[in-house]
Amino acid sequence: MKAGVMKSRVLHAVAAVLIAAVPMAAHHSFSAEYDATATVTLRGVVSKVEWSNPHIHIYIDVKDDSGKVITWNMEGGIPSALKRSGITLDIVHVGDTIAISGFRARDNSPRASRCEVTTADGKKYNFGGAGEFRPI
């Protein structure tokens, strides 16, 4: 086999491996980022909702004990899976006051995942996408 053909095949193989690795690197392990033994329940005002892949995000402004507003990033499930289970864009809106529960980030940043939302009218919705939210 000629050196040019061999080099071309090697480059194609390397490119294929790199392209395949991009989606795997973009997704993360729940247990690597979140602690399934550390739950948090917050009450505040929705400041932003992102309904995009790979996960939805609900940002909620919560006042701490001193009155300072902290924005929490609450990560939910995959949009298509949530839609199939009946969770839609019409449930949570910017400006809504909600209660939201989830599993805290391991780095203690204001983030949590697999969340359950309770709306102002008392209805509960599982935005986690991976089974029901059950605090441990």
Buried (B, 14 or more C-beta within 10 A) or exposed (E): EEEEEEEEEEEEEEEEEEEEEEEEEEEBEBEEBBBBEBBBEBEBBBBEBEBEEEBBBBBBBBEEEEEEEEEBBBBBBBBEEBEEEEBEEEBBEEEBEBBBBBBBBEEEEBBBBBBBBBBEEEEEBBBBBEEEBEEE
